[in-house]
């Protein structure tokens, strides 16, 4: 059975970093690891960084907070209700290599 991964990204005014991070997730090899969900928790950004993310080929959920609840609380918020085999927390300024999900779940 292919393991599933739920990825949580906490965003606060990260500009183009968020789109680059999500694009790297979308282009990552999924052989041996399925992406159950990608949750972006936005802590009341004012820079438009969450605009136009619908065009990414991801099972994407964006949660918009009305104020900045902090990193830890936003991580918990994004992970709530997850039933995936693996949970991966990413900062928006990170990128996945093409084999990141495959190697991590295989290990």
Helices and strands as residue ranges (DSSP letters): E 3-11, H 16-27, E 33-42, G 53-55, E 60-64, H 71-79, E 86-91, H 100-106
